Amino acid sequence: MTAADGPLNPADEILDIVDEQDRVVGRAPRGEAYARGLRHRCSFILARDAEDRIFVHRRTPTKLVFPSFHDMFVGGVVGAGESYDEAALREAEEELGVSGLPQPRFLFKFLFTDADGNSWWSAVYEVRCTLPVRPQVEEVAWYDFLPEAELDRRLAEGEWTPDGLAAYRRLKEYRATGE
């Protein structure tokens, strides 16, 4: 499929498949990687505004993974041959609907495993977004910038992406311990 054929179906996006040490061992379309539980890479970017509030959103019902769940990270899969850093900037700009963001700052990486035993490497970043956001309507059904205390209070309400919750908890531990 070429750009002239129209937008690429997200399920057709080619991903690097990686092992337990995050080494590339193959490639597969995203839909196949999800269906077969193949380990891949994702970037998670915590976006803060000028007032230090966190961008929180509800995913659209058409998302391949965790449709209609809330999340405190923007981000997504790392494409084949793409670095975590490249994916972090691309995903943050796409989902926030901005251009000209500074490069998100890498914080740490961990291997997330879901309740079904599927896993993906998750690189966690942070970025300051002082630009007016226009979130991607295909990705974001609702959004707001919330103070961290308000976000923490809301975690007991609604459905949150399990990988986002895991990344957020690890981020809080990272900040508390510096590692």
C-alpha positions as CSV (number, residue, x, y, z in Angstrom):
1,M,0.0,0.0,0.0
2,T,1.3,3.5,-0.9
3,A,0.4,6.9,0.4
4,A,-1.5,7.4,-2.8
5,D,-3.8,4.5,-1.8
6,G,-4.9,6.4,1.3
7,P,-4.0,6.1,4.9
8,L,-2.5,2.9,6.2
9,N,-4.8,0.7,8.3
10,P,-3.2,0.6,11.8
11,A,-3.4,-3.2,11.8
12,D,-1.1,-3.2,8.7
13,E,1.7,-1.1,10.3
14,I,4.9,-3.2,10.4
15,L,6.5,-3.6,13.8
16,D,9.8,-5.0,15.0
17,I,9.3,-8.1,17.0
18,V,11.7,-8.4,19.9
19,D,12.9,-10.9,22.5
20,E,13.1,-10.7,26.3
21,Q,16.2,-8.5,26.0
22,D,14.6,-6.1,23.5
23,R,16.6,-7.4,20.6
24,V,14.9,-7.5,17.2
25,V,14.1,-11.0,16.1
26,G,11.7,-10.4,13.3
27,R,8.9,-8.2,11.8
28,A,5.2,-8.5,11.6
29,P,2.1,-6.4,10.9
30,R,0.6,-4.8,14.1
31,G,-2.6,-6.8,13.8
32,E,-0.7,-10.1,13.5
33,A,1.6,-9.1,16.4
34,Y,-1.5,-8.4,18.6
35,A,-3.4,-11.6,17.5
36,R,-0.4,-13.8,18.1
37,G,0.9,-12.1,21.2
38,L,4.3,-11.2,19.6
39,R,6.5,-9.0,21.8
40,H,7.0,-5.5,20.3
41,R,8.0,-2.0,21.4
42,C,5.9,1.0,22.6
43,S,6.6,4.5,23.7
44,F,4.7,6.2,26.6
45,I,4.9,10.0,26.9
46,L,3.6,11.9,29.9
47,A,2.7,15.3,28.5
48,R,2.6,18.3,30.9
49,D,1.3,21.8,30.1
50,A,2.9,25.1,31.2
51,E,1.1,24.8,34.5
52,D,2.5,21.3,35.2
53,R,-0.8,19.6,34.6
54,I,-0.9,16.2,33.0
55,F,-2.7,15.5,29.7
56,V,-5.3,12.8,30.4
57,H,-7.6,11.3,27.8
58,R,-10.1,8.6,26.9
59,R,-9.2,6.6,23.9
60,T,-11.7,6.2,21.1
61,P,-13.9,3.1,20.8
62,T,-12.1,2.2,17.5
63,K,-8.7,1.7,19.0
64,L,-7.2,-1.8,18.5
65,V,-6.1,-2.1,22.1
66,F,-8.0,-0.9,25.2
67,P,-10.8,1.0,23.3
68,S,-12.6,3.6,25.3
69,F,-10.1,3.3,28.3
70,H,-8.6,6.3,30.0
71,D,-4.9,7.0,29.8
72,M,-2.4,9.5,31.2
73,F,0.1,8.8,28.5
74,V,0.1,9.6,24.8
75,G,2.2,7.2,22.7
76,G,1.9,4.0,20.9
77,V,3.8,1.3,19.0
78,V,7.3,1.8,17.7
79,G,7.4,1.1,14.0
80,A,9.9,-1.3,12.3
81,G,13.3,0.3,12.2
82,E,12.2,3.3,14.3
83,S,13.9,4.2,17.5
84,Y,12.1,4.7,20.8
85,D,13.1,8.4,20.7
86,E,11.7,8.9,17.1
87,A,8.5,7.1,18.1
88,A,8.1,9.2,21.2
89,L,8.3,12.5,19.4
90,R,6.1,11.3,16.4
91,E,3.4,9.8,18.7
92,A,3.3,12.8,21.0
93,E,2.9,15.3,18.2
94,E,0.3,13.1,16.4
95,E,-1.8,12.4,19.4
96,L,-1.6,16.0,20.8
97,G,-2.1,17.4,17.4
98,V,0.9,19.7,17.5
99,S,4.2,20.2,15.7
100,G,7.4,21.6,17.1
101,L,7.4,19.8,20.4
102,P,10.8,19.4,22.1
103,Q,12.2,15.9,22.0
104,P,10.5,14.0,24.9
105,R,13.0,13.1,27.7
106,F,13.6,9.4,28.1
107,L,13.2,8.3,31.7
108,F,13.2,4.4,31.8
109,K,12.1,1.3,30.0
110,F,10.4,-1.8,31.3
111,L,8.8,-5.0,30.0
112,F,5.1,-4.9,30.5
113,T,3.1,-8.2,30.6
114,D,-0.7,-8.1,30.5
115,A,-3.2,-10.5,32.2
116,D,-3.1,-12.8,29.2
117,G,0.7,-13.1,29.2
118,N,1.3,-10.8,26.2
119,S,4.2,-8.4,26.7
120,W,5.8,-5.4,25.1
121,W,8.8,-3.3,25.9
122,S,7.6,0.1,27.2
123,A,9.9,3.2,27.0
124,V,8.6,6.0,29.3
125,Y,9.2,9.6,28.4
126,E,8.1,13.1,29.6
127,V,7.5,16.2,27.6
128,R,6.4,19.8,28.3
129,C,3.7,20.9,25.8
130,T,3.1,24.7,25.9
131,L,1.4,24.7,22.5
132,P,-2.4,24.6,22.1
133,V,-3.3,21.0,21.6
134,R,-5.7,19.6,19.0
135,P,-5.8,15.9,19.8
136,Q,-6.2,13.4,17.0
137,V,-10.0,12.6,16.7
138,E,-9.1,9.0,15.6
139,E,-7.2,8.5,18.9
140,V,-8.7,10.8,21.5
141,A,-12.4,10.9,22.4
142,W,-12.1,13.2,25.4
143,Y,-9.2,15.0,27.1
144,D,-8.2,17.5,29.8
145,F,-5.0,18.6,31.6
146,L,-5.3,17.6,35.2
147,P,-3.2,18.4,38.3
148,E,-1.4,15.3,39.4
149,A,-3.4,15.0,42.6
150,E,-6.6,15.1,40.6
151,L,-5.3,12.4,38.3
152,D,-4.3,10.2,41.3
153,R,-7.8,10.7,42.7
154,R,-9.5,9.6,39.4
155,L,-7.5,6.4,39.1
156,A,-10.1,4.7,41.2
157,E,-12.8,5.7,38.7
158,G,-13.4,4.3,35.3
159,E,-11.3,2.0,33.2
160,W,-7.6,2.9,32.7
161,T,-5.2,1.2,30.3
162,P,-3.3,-1.5,32.2
163,D,0.0,-0.7,30.6
164,G,-0.5,3.1,31.3
165,L,-1.3,2.3,34.9
166,A,1.8,0.2,35.2
167,A,4.0,2.9,33.6
168,Y,2.5,5.6,35.8
169,R,3.1,3.5,39.0
170,R,6.7,2.9,37.9
171,L,7.1,6.6,37.1
172,K,6.0,7.5,40.6
173,E,8.5,4.9,42.1
174,Y,11.2,6.2,39.7
175,R,10.7,9.7,41.0
176,A,10.6,8.6,44.6
177,T,13.8,6.6,44.3
178,G,15.6,8.2,41.4
179,E,15.9,4.9,39.6
